[in-house]
Amino acid sequence: MTLADELAARLSGNVVVVGVGNPLRGDDAAGCLVARRLHGTPGVRVIEAEEVPESFVGDIAAAVPDAVALVDAVDLGREPGAVAVLEKEQVAKYAPTTHRMPLSLVMEVAHRRTGADVFLIAVQPSRLAFGAAVSPEVSESVELVAALLSRLIRAREAAAARDGFRAAAEGPP
């Protein structure tokens, strides 16, 4: 299954995208950069949580989501810029974390508060030093993930609008 197929299957209903990471530590900015690119996209609530996603669980819950996609840099042991979709059980296996609270715990709390499908879009970092620039590989992945999420969300919104128009045109049952 491709990344596009997997995300298309999971991005249903009310969607929240949470960008996680430290924008001052090179590739750790990946999640925040994806979130910044999605601001203003219709049909999605975007939260740039930086290093404290646990502080935004209330905002996530207030959006009444059906799907919550967190985006963060994670050492997957793969080539820089590689992207994977991870479940909370998988996220718990990746250590250490730069976050105050383990991301798997944030995902669990968000799921319990909302009942939503909560998952992580992980991007393999290369440079994590303080003050480092984002690597070209991660920058390319950020653009790809942001464009893919935007396209899928817009397509879903357009389909919902068409369905609503058809239902209104057909009238009451």
C-alpha positions as a Markdown table, in Angstrom:
| # | Residue | x | y | z |
|---|---|---|---|---|
| 1 | Met | 0.0 | 0.0 | 0.0 |
| 2 | Thr | 1.4 | 3.4 | -0.9 |
| 3 | Leu | 1.5 | 6.3 | 1.5 |
| 4 | Ala | -1.2 | 8.1 | -0.5 |
| 5 | Asp | -3.5 | 5.0 | -0.3 |
| 6 | Glu | -2.9 | 4.6 | 3.4 |
| 7 | Leu | -3.6 | 8.2 | 4.2 |
| 8 | Ala | -6.6 | 8.3 | 1.9 |
| 9 | Ala | -8.1 | 5.4 | 3.8 |
| 10 | Arg | -7.5 | 7.1 | 7.2 |
| 11 | Leu | -8.4 | 10.7 | 6.5 |
| 12 | Ser | -12.1 | 10.6 | 7.0 |
| 13 | Gly | -14.6 | 12.9 | 8.6 |
| 14 | Asn | -13.3 | 15.7 | 10.7 |
| 15 | Val | -9.4 | 15.8 | 10.4 |
| 16 | Val | -6.8 | 17.3 | 12.7 |
| 17 | Val | -3.2 | 17.5 | 11.7 |
| 18 | Val | -0.7 | 18.1 | 14.5 |
| 19 | Gly | 2.9 | 19.3 | 13.7 |
| 20 | Val | 5.4 | 18.1 | 16.3 |
| 21 | Gly | 9.0 | 19.0 | 16.7 |
| 22 | Asn | 11.6 | 21.6 | 17.5 |
| 23 | Pro | 11.9 | 24.2 | 14.6 |
| 24 | Leu | 15.4 | 25.1 | 15.9 |
| 25 | Arg | 16.9 | 21.6 | 15.5 |
| 26 | Gly | 17.2 | 21.0 | 11.8 |
| 27 | Asp | 15.1 | 18.1 | 10.6 |
| 28 | Asp | 13.2 | 17.9 | 13.9 |
| 29 | Ala | 11.2 | 20.8 | 12.4 |
| 30 | Ala | 9.6 | 18.4 | 9.9 |
| 31 | Gly | 6.2 | 18.2 | 11.7 |
| 32 | Cys | 6.0 | 21.9 | 12.3 |
| 33 | Leu | 6.9 | 22.6 | 8.6 |
| 34 | Val | 4.1 | 20.3 | 7.4 |
| 35 | Ala | 1.6 | 22.0 | 9.7 |
| 36 | Arg | 2.7 | 25.5 | 8.5 |
| 37 | Arg | 2.1 | 24.5 | 4.9 |
| 38 | Leu | -1.4 | 23.2 | 5.7 |
| 39 | His | -2.6 | 26.3 | 7.5 |
| 40 | Gly | -5.6 | 27.7 | 5.6 |
| 41 | Thr | -6.4 | 24.4 | 3.9 |
| 42 | Pro | -10.2 | 24.0 | 4.1 |
| 43 | Gly | -11.5 | 20.9 | 5.8 |
| 44 | Val | -8.6 | 20.4 | 8.3 |
| 45 | Arg | -7.8 | 21.8 | 11.7 |
| 46 | Val | -4.1 | 22.4 | 11.9 |
| 47 | Ile | -2.1 | 22.6 | 15.2 |
| 48 | Glu | 1.5 | 23.5 | 15.4 |
| 49 | Ala | 2.4 | 21.8 | 18.7 |
| 50 | Glu | 6.2 | 22.0 | 18.5 |
| 51 | Glu | 7.8 | 20.1 | 21.4 |
| 52 | Val | 4.7 | 20.0 | 23.7 |
| 53 | Pro | 1.9 | 18.1 | 21.9 |
| 54 | Glu | 0.5 | 17.1 | 25.2 |
| 55 | Ser | -0.4 | 20.7 | 25.8 |
| 56 | Phe | -2.8 | 20.6 | 22.8 |
| 57 | Val | -4.8 | 17.5 | 23.6 |
| 58 | Gly | -7.7 | 19.7 | 24.7 |
| 59 | Asp | -7.6 | 21.6 | 21.4 |
| 60 | Ile | -7.5 | 18.3 | 19.5 |
| 61 | Ala | -10.5 | 17.0 | 21.5 |
| 62 | Ala | -12.4 | 20.4 | 21.0 |
| 63 | Ala | -12.2 | 19.8 | 17.2 |
| 64 | Val | -14.2 | 16.6 | 17.6 |
| 65 | Pro | -12.0 | 14.7 | 15.1 |
| 66 | Asp | -12.5 | 11.4 | 13.4 |
| 67 | Ala | -8.9 | 11.3 | 12.4 |
| 68 | Val | -5.8 | 12.8 | 14.1 |
| 69 | Ala | -2.5 | 12.8 | 12.1 |
| 70 | Leu | 0.5 | 13.8 | 14.1 |
| 71 | Val | 3.6 | 14.6 | 12.0 |
| 72 | Asp | 7.1 | 14.3 | 13.5 |
| 73 | Ala | 10.7 | 13.4 | 12.8 |
| 74 | Val | 11.4 | 9.9 | 14.0 |
| 75 | Asp | 14.6 | 7.8 | 13.7 |
| 76 | Leu | 13.2 | 5.0 | 11.7 |
| 77 | Gly | 16.7 | 3.6 | 10.9 |
| 78 | Arg | 16.1 | 4.4 | 7.2 |
| 79 | Glu | 17.5 | 6.8 | 4.7 |
| 80 | Pro | 16.9 | 10.6 | 5.4 |
| 81 | Gly | 13.5 | 11.7 | 4.3 |
| 82 | Ala | 11.9 | 8.3 | 4.4 |
| 83 | Val | 8.2 | 8.5 | 5.5 |
| 84 | Ala | 6.2 | 5.9 | 7.4 |
| 85 | Val | 2.8 | 5.8 | 9.0 |
| 86 | Leu | 3.0 | 4.4 | 12.6 |
| 87 | Glu | 0.5 | 3.3 | 15.2 |
| 88 | Lys | 1.0 | 4.3 | 18.8 |
| 89 | Glu | 2.3 | 0.8 | 19.7 |
| 90 | Gln | 5.0 | 1.2 | 17.0 |
| 91 | Val | 5.8 | 4.7 | 18.2 |
| 92 | Ala | 6.5 | 3.4 | 21.7 |
| 93 | Lys | 9.3 | 1.3 | 20.3 |
| 94 | Tyr | 11.2 | 4.4 | 19.0 |
| 95 | Ala | 13.4 | 6.0 | 21.6 |
| 96 | Pro | 14.7 | 8.3 | 22.8 |
| 97 | Thr | 12.3 | 11.1 | 22.2 |
| 98 | Thr | 12.9 | 14.9 | 22.3 |
| 99 | His | 9.4 | 15.5 | 23.8 |
| 100 | Arg | 8.6 | 15.9 | 27.4 |
| 101 | Met | 5.9 | 13.3 | 27.2 |
| 102 | Pro | 6.3 | 10.2 | 25.0 |
| 103 | Leu | 4.4 | 10.6 | 21.8 |
| 104 | Ser | 2.8 | 7.2 | 22.2 |
| 105 | Leu | 1.2 | 8.4 | 25.4 |
| 106 | Val | 0.0 | 11.6 | 23.7 |
| 107 | Met | -1.6 | 9.5 | 21.0 |
| 108 | Glu | -3.3 | 7.2 | 23.5 |
| 109 | Val | -4.7 | 10.2 | 25.5 |
| 110 | Ala | -5.9 | 11.8 | 22.3 |
| 111 | His | -7.6 | 8.6 | 21.2 |
| 112 | Arg | -9.3 | 8.1 | 24.6 |
| 113 | Arg | -10.5 | 11.7 | 24.6 |
| 114 | Thr | -11.9 | 11.7 | 21.1 |
| 115 | Gly | -12.4 | 8.1 | 19.9 |
| 116 | Ala | -10.6 | 9.2 | 16.7 |
| 117 | Asp | -8.1 | 7.2 | 14.6 |
| 118 | Val | -4.8 | 8.6 | 15.9 |
| 119 | Phe | -1.6 | 7.9 | 13.9 |
| 120 | Leu | 1.8 | 9.3 | 13.3 |
| 121 | Ile | 3.3 | 10.3 | 10.0 |
| 122 | Ala | 7.0 | 9.8 | 10.7 |
| 123 | Val | 9.8 | 11.4 | 8.7 |
| 124 | Gln | 13.4 | 10.1 | 9.0 |
| 125 | Pro | 15.7 | 12.9 | 10.1 |
| 126 | Ser | 19.3 | 13.4 | 9.1 |
| 127 | Arg | 20.3 | 16.6 | 11.0 |
| 128 | Leu | 19.2 | 17.3 | 14.5 |
| 129 | Ala | 21.8 | 19.7 | 15.8 |
| 130 | Phe | 20.6 | 22.9 | 17.4 |
| 131 | Gly | 20.7 | 25.6 | 14.7 |
| 132 | Ala | 21.2 | 23.2 | 11.8 |
| 133 | Ala | 19.3 | 23.7 | 8.6 |
| 134 | Val | 16.7 | 21.3 | 7.4 |
| 135 | Ser | 18.3 | 18.7 | 5.1 |
| 136 | Pro | 17.3 | 18.6 | 1.5 |
| 137 | Glu | 15.9 | 15.1 | 1.8 |
| 138 | Val | 13.6 | 16.1 | 4.7 |
| 139 | Ser | 12.6 | 19.3 | 3.0 |
| 140 | Glu | 11.5 | 17.3 | 0.0 |
| 141 | Ser | 9.5 | 14.9 | 2.2 |
| 142 | Val | 7.9 | 17.8 | 4.1 |
| 143 | Glu | 6.7 | 19.2 | 0.7 |
| 144 | Leu | 5.5 | 15.7 | -0.4 |
| 145 | Val | 3.6 | 15.0 | 2.8 |
| 146 | Ala | 2.0 | 18.5 | 3.0 |
| 147 | Ala | 1.0 | 18.4 | -0.7 |
| 148 | Leu | -0.4 | 14.8 | -0.3 |
| 149 | Leu | -2.4 | 15.7 | 2.9 |
| 150 | Ser | -3.7 | 18.9 | 1.2 |
| 151 | Arg | -4.7 | 17.0 | -2.0 |
| 152 | Leu | -6.4 | 14.2 | -0.1 |
| 153 | Ile | -8.3 | 16.6 | 2.3 |
| 154 | Arg | -9.4 | 18.8 | -0.6 |
| 155 | Ala | -10.6 | 15.8 | -2.6 |
| 156 | Arg | -12.5 | 14.5 | 0.4 |
| 157 | Glu | -14.1 | 17.9 | 0.9 |
| 158 | Ala | -15.1 | 18.1 | -2.8 |
| 159 | Ala | -16.6 | 14.7 | -2.7 |
| 160 | Ala | -18.6 | 15.6 | 0.4 |
| 161 | Ala | -19.9 | 18.8 | -1.3 |
| 162 | Arg | -20.9 | 16.8 | -4.4 |
| 163 | Asp | -22.7 | 14.3 | -2.2 |
| 164 | Gly | -24.5 | 17.1 | -0.4 |
| 165 | Phe | -25.5 | 18.7 | -3.6 |
| 166 | Arg | -26.9 | 15.5 | -5.0 |
| 167 | Ala | -28.9 | 14.8 | -1.8 |
| 168 | Ala | -30.3 | 18.3 | -1.9 |
| 169 | Ala | -31.2 | 18.0 | -5.6 |
| 170 | Glu | -32.9 | 14.7 | -5.1 |
| 171 | Gly | -35.1 | 16.2 | -2.4 |
| 172 | Pro | -36.5 | 14.4 | 0.7 |
| 173 | Pro | -36.9 | 10.7 | 0.5 |
